[in-house]
């Protein structure tokens, strides 16, 4: 048993690293800070565009920022808030423009296409 547990842990770690190389979130990667994401986000809630302070209060992130992880981490945070708030009746649209490692500009939108509220 003393040998089996470290071997099983090691096998799990190897499997998690291999898995992380093929998904956008990369939560289990040993080197999670290998992607640099620079982003600017805007949010319109019930017809009102959020100020920088309102945005920070709602999402616990700044409207403009830098994250040294995958952009999916920021997207996951924004989606999580909006999924909860939608259940309370909020109608929100979020747009996040971002660059990964200084490459081409990309955009992400909430709600996803085809789910406009």
C-alpha positions, 0 to 999 in steps of 0.5 A: 500500500505504501508503494501503490498510493504514490504510484497511483498519484503519479499516474493521476498527475500524468493523466491530468497533465495530458488532459490539460493539454487538450482543453481550454481551461488547463486547470490541471497543468503543471505550468498554468502560467504559460498563457498571458491573456490581456482583456477588455470587457463590457457588460450591459445589464437590463439596458444599463452599461456598467461602470468600472466600479459596477463591473468590479462589484458584479464580477469581482474583476476589473473591466480591463485586465491581465490574467496569466492563465488561459482566457477560459478562466476569465470567461468561466468567471463571467459565465458563472456570474451571469448564469446565477444572475439570469435565474434572478431575472437579470438580462445581461450581455457581456463582450470580452475582447482579448489577446492571448500571448499578444496574438490576434484579437479575439471576442467572446460574448454572453449570452452565447449565439442563439440564446439571446434573451 
